[in-house]
Amino acid sequence: MLFLGRALGVLGVLLFALTASAQTAEPSAAGAPEIRNSPAAPRISFNYVHVDGSYIALTFDDGPQQKLTPKLLDLLAQHHIKATFFVVGQNAAEYPDIVARAAREGHEIGNHTWSHPNLAKMSDENIRRQLRQTDDAIKQATGKHPTLMRPPYGNLSTRQKQWIHQEFGYRIVLWDVDPLDWKRPGPNVICNRIVKETRPGSIVLSHDIHPGTIAAMHDTLDQLEAKGFKFVTVSELIAMAKPETPAPSTARSQTAPAPAAHPQATAAVPTMPTR
């Protein structure tokens, strides 16, 4: 009986301790926000922007090129079009006057790394060096630090996007229209691909280091304008973003295929160097 009494006493102490612990922890657990109810994190990566209106962003990579980029700037000025240039740092440092002119004429300048490597295969420190050198070159040419970056080939892991955004403040810009102009298919093919694939909210990829691309832009701009498209910089396009409303599931026919998802930029990434 003495043993049973002691056992019951110990059990009572344990139950009291557990009850007190649960009561102490309860306010903290109840006050903690649930993940599913927390607001969505701000979007930091873009290959397309849902907008209200026929707005698109033309982007040009890998320049500036000594002769071709000024020709493109002349053409854009004739059409009163603002574009976004993702410059390679080495080229920006070699031709700062061209970068300065582009910025002065209202175009946006983004970071496309110093030497165009595949960032997905690099250490964080080497990526920092690539971005900082290019950032400095852009700042020296334009007086402003860039707010956008585009990874060469579109290759960047989710983790890399997160820390680059946190450390540099960059938005990561990909694309949804790729004419594969780096393969040099000819001006007509480049033009036809861009005009066919572009839709409101598109981010169009091209390269201002290829003669065929510059030649294609004459007809491309004319045809896009004829279709009613309006041209803005990438940052302006992002500022216009509207929330997307998913279509009701009942609206889909059982016999008709579901609408294809908008292609991710990584699906259109070239598998070989663009220059």
ROKEKE-833007 format. One record per atom (N, C-alpha, C): x, y, z; residue in one letter. Coordinates in steps of 0.001 Angstrom, whole numbers, plus 500000, padded with zeros to 6 digits. Layout:
<pts>
XYZA ...
</pts>
This chain:
<pts>
500824498793500000M 500000500000500000M 500859501258500000M 501945501211500808L 502851502365500849L 503452502631499466L 503845501536498769F 504426501675497417F 503406502269496447F 502139501773496548L 501091502265495648L 500818503736495900L 500840504117497188G 500595505526497491G 501666506428496937G 502917505990497044R 504006506799496501R 503916506912494972R 503549505787494352A 503425505789492884A 502346506760492430A 501215506746493127L 500133507657492769L 500551509107492972L 501365509324494036G 501840510695494275G 502738511190493168G 503655510343492721V 504557510717491612V 503770510979490343V 502766510126490083L 501937510293488886L 501197511624488926L 500724511979490117G 500022513248490234G 500922514430489946G 502159514381490430V 503116515463490153V 503392515589488666V 503573514442488000L 503852514459486559L 502683515058485788L 501461514673486143L 500297515211485446L 500187516719485635L 500472517195486847F 500421518638487109F 501450519389486269F 502656518808486188A 503721519457485409A 503373519523483932A 502810518433483407L 502442518419481990L 501344519433481705L 500365519540482596T 499262520493482402T 499763521923482423T 500654522219483362A 501203523564483457A 502014523920482235A 502790522940481745S 503609523185480546S 502741523483479350S 501647522721479200A 500758522932478051A 500091524293478136A 499701524714479349Q 499052526012479486Q 500023527148479207Q 501294526960479593T 502296527986479341T 502581528118477854T 502637526978477139A 502979526994475715A 501814527432474853A 500601527285475319E 499431527526474479E 499351528939473926E 499560530005474743P 499466531360474180P 500470531597473063P 501691531068473200S 502713531251472172S 502315530570470883S 501823529337470983A 501424528605469783A 500231529264469116A 499293529733469942A 498101530351469358A 498430531681468709A 499434532382469263G 499777533692468720G 500651533629467491G 501254532481467192A 502135532349466025A 501304532277464761A 501633533056463720P 500848533016462485P 501027531691461772P 499965531187461197E 500051529961460429E 500598530277459047E 501411529390458540I 502077529629457260I 501056529785456144I 499996528972456207R 499032529025455097R 498251530331455066R 498222531052456211N 497491532309456242N 498391533526456044N 499708533318455948S 500624534436455787S 500556534970454368S 500805536260454176P 500746536824452823P 501824536228451928P 501538536151450630A 502499535581449689A 503747536450449609A 504877535791449446A 506134536525449338A 506149537310448024A 506773538479448017P 506840539270446780P 507527538480445666P 507036538641444463R 507613537942443315R 508943538590442958R 509972537770442749I 511285538313442432I 511787537869441067I 511111536928440423S 511553536423439129S 510414536546438125S 510754537008436919F 509721537290435913F 510143536768434542F 509256536029433897N 509456535704432493N 508293536230431648N 507282536764432329Y 506078537285431694Y 505331538041432785Y 504577539064432403V 503822539840433391V 502373539952432920V 501451539596433794H 500023539719433470H 499629541190433603H 499256541806432498V 498947543234432496V 497579543478431877V 497044544648432166D 495780545090431589D 496099546039430440D 496191545494429245G 496572546298428083G 497636545601427278G 497881546088426078S 498815545449425148S 500240545958425340S 500736545861426554Y 502080546332426862Y 503070545181426809Y 504254545444426240I 505304544438426164I 506647545108426456I 507633544280426767A 508984544792427011A 509965544110426071A 510661544910425275L 511736544403424430L 513037544427425235L 513785543334425197T 515055543279425918T 516154542814424967T 517344543380425180F 518490543058424324F 519682542706425209F 520276541555424942D 521354541020425770D 522723541113425103D 523751541055425968D 525153540786425599D 525935541997425113D 525285543121424848G 526011544297424404G 526637545047425570G 527017546290425305P 526878546961424010P 527930546500423004P 527532546568421734Q 528433546274420642Q 528740547598419937Q 529970547795419593Q 530445549116419155Q 529633549707418012Q 529299548918416999K 528609549435415823K 527109549139415838K 526727547949416310L 525336547526416193L 524415548195417217L 524872548329418452T 524003548918419471T 523608550353419141T 524534551216418675P 524105552567418277P 523069552553417151P 523197551616416204K 522200551516415139K 520830551161415719K 520825550244416680L 519571549870417321L 518990551047418092L 519829551793418774L 519347552966419511L 518744553997418570L 519358554164417401D 518794555083416402D 517396554636415994D 517250553348415734L 515954552815415303L 514903552959416397L 515266552634417621L 514325552758418727L 513894554217418914L 514832555137418732A 514511556556418858A 513517556993417780A 513685556466416563Q 512765556808415485Q 511333556382415805Q 511207555264416519H 509890554734416869H 509415555204418245H 510249555980418925H 509916556450420277H 509642555273421212H 510496554256421128I 510350553034421911I 511446552957422965I 511058552591424181K 512014552369425259K 512183550860425452K 513416550427425571A 513717549001425735A 514583548804426979A 514932547556427240T 515796547219428371T 517011546470427846T 518196546951428220F 519448546349427777F 520112545644428954F 520324544340428823F 521065543587429820F 522507543476429322F 523358544312429891V 524711544460429353V 525685543506430038V 526656543050429265V 527779542294429803V 528799543302430325V 529270543105431542G 530125544091432197G 531368544453431422G 532025543462430829Q 533233543726430049Q 532942544688428910Q 531807544486428253N 531440545361427136N 531018546746427621N 530323546784428751A 529917548074429308A 531128548895429716A 532153548226430256A 533370548929430659A 534156549411429443A 534058548674428332E 534789549046427120E 534086550160426364E 532738550159426408Y 531965551170425671Y 530985551884426612Y 531492552581427613P 530591553244428567P 529748554345427929P 530258554970426868D 529492556031426221D 528194555499425616D 528240554262425095I 527027553680424512I 526016553368425610I 526503552844426726V 525615552561427859V 525010553858428380V 525839554892428470A 525360556189428946A 524301556752428002A 524526556610426708R 523542557110425743R 522219556381425900R 522267555048426024A 521039554270426168A 520250554731427394A 520952554899428500A 520276555349429722A 519729556756429560A 520497557627428917R 520084559024428722R 518824559111427863R 518661558162426932E 517510558173426035E 516317557418426609E 516402557028427878G 515246556449428549G 515186554943428593G 516214554288428102H 516233552831428146H 516718552365429512H 516311551164429880E 516711550612431173E 517939549725430987E 518855549787431958I 520093549015431889I 520083547977433005I 520261546711432635G 520286545624433601G 521615544897433600G 521857544144434652N 523108543406434860N 523015542027434212N 523975541732433327H 524017540429432644H 525349539720432909H 525947540032434053T 527230539490434519T 528399540114433775T 529579539866434293W 530791540458433745W 531272539761432470W 531242538433432465S 531823537703431331S 530910536620430766S 529620536657431109H 528615535761430534H 528852534282430866H 529111533939432136P 529275532526432484P 527935531887432853P 527957530580433035N 526795529850433522N 526813529916435048N 525999530795435620L 526038531034437061L 525641529815437875L 524825528947437303A 524364527773438034A 525510526836438396A 526644526997437729K 527794526129437985K 528896526835438769K 528584528009439308M 529599528811439986M 529326528909441481M 530379529194442237S 530232529418443669S 529563530768443910S 528993530932445090D 528350532198445423D 529332533363445341D 530551533152445800E 531521534237445800E 531888534665444384E 532031533701443479N 532337534047442090N 531159534762441424N 529950534372441790I 528773535071441269I 528763536511441770I 529063536699443054R 529125538057443607R 530111538911442820R 531260538340442513R 532286539092441795R 531782539488440408R 531118538557439719Q 530566538837438393Q 529541539973438444Q 528670539928439432L 527607540927439523L 528131542276439990L 529029542270440965R 529553543532441490R 530364544285440448R 531191543573439689Q 531982544247438659Q 531083544904437627Q 530047544188437223T 529125544735436222T 528305545874436807T 527871545705438042D 527136546769438726D 527961548050438759D 529253547911439079D 530136549079439139D 530291549730437766D 530414548901436715A 530575549437435361A 529330550207434934A 528158549679435271I 526908550361434927I 526779551664435701I 527116551609436991K 527049552818437817K 527995553893437293K 529174553478436870Q 530146554452436364Q 529661555088435066Q 528978554302434223A 528517554817432933A 527246555639433042A 526350555259433954T 525025555887433997T 524771556724435246T 525586556515436273G 525355557211437530G 524360556515438435G 523835555361437995K 522848554639438791K 523185553153438843K 522868552538439969H 523004551093440073H 521806550426439393H 522006549308438720P 520881548600438097P 519994547950439152P 518752547723438799T 517815547043439691T 517349545706439137T 517798545393437925L 517428544139437278L 518677543356436920L 518556542021436908M 519635541191436375M 519024540028435614M 519757539617434593R 519350538440433820R 520511537455433812R 520301536241434283P 521376535251434269P 521636534756432848P 522893534655432430P 523183534093431109P 522535532720430954P 521953532488429802Y 521260531249429458Y 520011531028430311Y 519673531981431170G 518525531804432059G 518783530831433188G 520023530420433377N 520345529384434354N 520639529970435727N 519747529706436671L 519924530170438040L 518986529351438921L 519507528812439994S 518671528005440888S 517781528906441730S 516768528303442332T 515876529050443208T 516639529649444381T 517550528887444951R 518343529391446069R 519195530582445633R 519793530500444453Q 520611531607443960Q 519764532849443717Q 518579532671443172K 517689533820442967K 517386534515444285K 517142533722445322Q 516788534288446616Q 517919535114447207Q 519136534564447247W 520204535319447904W 520669536501447053W 520605536360445725I 520969537497444866I 519977538643445078I 518701538304445160H 517692539341445411H 517903539982446781H 518170539167447780Q 518353539696449129Q 519600540564449236Q 520663540160448555E 521932540872448692E 522036542087447779E 521553541972446554F 521692543058445578F 520386543834445361F 519275543250445761G 517991543895445508G 517492543706444089G 518154542871443297Y 517769542678441898Y 516471541882441771Y 515680542253440774R 514650541363440270R 515280540543439149R 514951539268439117I 515537538358438133I 514612538307436921I 515134538670435752V 514303538790434557V 514686537716433546V 513722536892433192L 513898535885432147L 513117536350430913L 512387535475430264W 511675535873429046W 510651534818428683W 509714535174427800D 508755534195427288D 508735534162425764D 509457535071425126V 509569535057423661V 511049535015423307V 511446533956422611D 512853533775422242D 512937533411420764D 513370534328419916P 513456534037418479P 514683533215418107P 515488532845419107L 516727532095418862L 517617532818417860L 517701534134418013D 518492534923417068D 519978534624417166D 520409534053418317W 521825533706418466W 522249532609417502W 521266531870416949K 521566530862415932K 521679531477414549K 521386532779414469R 521475533538413225R 520642532921412087R 519335532790412312P 518480532191411280P 518115533145410157P 518449534424410294G 518117535413409278G 517062536379409789G 517087537624409299P 516159538657409785P 514688538286409664P 514294537659408551N 512874537345408366N 512381536343409396N 513190535341409679V 512801534323410662V 512710534941412051V 513680535764412391I 513666536425413702I 512408537272413848I 512110538055412845C 510929538910412870C 509652538081413019C 509517537050412193N 508299536241412220N 508100535564413574N 509173535080414165R 509058534405415458R 508606535369416538R 509190536555416555I 508819537529417588I 507368537963417430I 506993538313416207V 505633538799415962V 504602537717416273V 504910536479415941K 503971535374416163K 503810535051417647K 504887535088418408E 504859534612419791E 504519535691420818E 504661536950420458T 504448538026421429T 502974538209421742T 502680538385423018R 501324538642423498R 501407539731424565R 500302540319424977P 500358541322426038P 501071540778427279P 502000541574427796G 502763541157428972G 504036540413428664G 504342540198427389S 505538539436427016S 506819540192427326S 507836539418427665I 509210539914427761I 509969539241426623I 510362540036425641V 510947539518424399V 512472539549424486V 513086538421424227L 514544538302424255L 515129538473422861L 516175539286422753S 516978539396421532S 518386539777421955S 519290539839420980H 520690540168421268H 521159541273420323H 521702542346420902D 522140543466420074D 523587543317419626D 524069542079419543I 525433541815419064I 525433541067417737I 524228540794417202H 524125540050415943H 523559540954414845H 524221541070413703P 523720541924412617P 522304541555412180P 522008540262412128G 520682539840411686G 519577540312412610G 519876540406413882T 518878540885414839T 518568542355414601T 519602543142414405I 519384544571414162I 518607544764412867I 518970543991411836A 518252544095410565A 516791543682410723A 516526542707411592A 515157542223411786A 514281543233412498A 514876544118413277M 514094545022414111M 513263546021413316M 513675546365412115H 512898547315411306H 511470546791411104H 511351545617410495D 510031545042410246D 509359544596411541D 510153544118412503T 509581543644413763T 508834544763414477T 509462545916414596L 508816547034415277L 507581547503414520L 507690547562413201D 506535547975412397D 505346547043412614D 505601545746412580Q 504511544770412701Q 503937544717414117Q 504792544838415124L 504288544866416494L 503436546104416749L 503881547231416211E 503085548458416342E 501755548316415615E 501772547670414445A 500539547485413682A 499544546604414438A 500047545723415294K 499181544853416096K 498708545542417380K 499145546789417575G 498665547556418712G 499485547430419982G 500661546833419908F 501477546689421098F 502111548025421498F 502250548217422799K 502891549402423354K 504135548953424104K 505215549703423948F 506515549269424438F 506907550003425712F 507321549230426713V 507754549804427987V 509014549059428439V 509685549612429435T 510836548910430009T 510330547780430901T 511233546896431282V 510836545766432128V 510290546250433470V 510958547212434081S 510473547714435368S 509091548352435249S 508855549047434152E 507531549623433925E 506492548527433750E 506864547459433045L 505941546343432845L 505603545681434175L 506613545458435005I 506392544836436312I 505472545708437169I 505640547015437071A 504804547937437854A 503345547877437434A 503076547392436219M 501704547285435723M 501040545962436072M 501760545070436749A 501279543706436977A 499914543683437651A 499034542826437138K 497718542598437717K 497629541142438177K 496867540882439244P 496728539488439682P 496014538665438629P 496474537446438455E 495869536553437472E 494725535787438117E 493589535746437449T 492426535008437922T 492329533699437168T 492474532568437851P 492400531287437139P 491015531064436551P 490979530461435396A 489702530193434741A 488937529135435524A 487597529257435609P 486800528233436308P 486993526873435676P 487106525854436507S 487342524504435984S 486167524000435170S 484961524511435477T 483774524061434742T 483748524570433319T 484582525580433031A 484568526159431689A 485306525287430690A 486068524308431188R 486845523471430282R 486000522325429756R 486075522129428476S 485369521020427861S 486119519730428103S 485402518634428278Q 486060517354428493Q 486735516852427236Q 486265517320426094T 486853516860424845T 487954517773424352T 487930519026424800A 488944519983424358A 490137519926425292A 491360520043424770P 492534520030425632P 492581521270426507P 493143521129427695A 493290522269428593A 494271523255427996A 494102524557428257P 495050525548427735P 496459525242428203P 497410525379427299A 498804525108427658A 499317526175428587A 500114525758429553A 500712526726430469A 501689527599429724A 501807528841430191H 502746529739429534H 504158529192429667H 504932529106428599P 506264528495428674P 507177529238429621P 507885528499430445Q 508881529103431311Q 510101529475430483Q 510774530516430901A 511944530975430163A 513012529905430108A 513119529105431174T 514157528097431186T 513927527033430118T 512687526891429651A 512435525910428602A 512988526379427271A 513190527684427141A 513666528236425887A 515139528636425959A 515795528202427004V 517179528619427195V 518091527914426210V 518974528630425518P 519906527973424614P 520867527081425377P 521291525997424758T 522181525050425419T 523614525242424997T 523881526293424263M 525245526590423860M 525445528101423964M 526683528546423978P 526940530003424165P 526236530833423126P 525797532024423525T 525112532914422608T 526069533824421858T 527315533729422149R 528275534570421423R 529663533953421493R 
</pts>
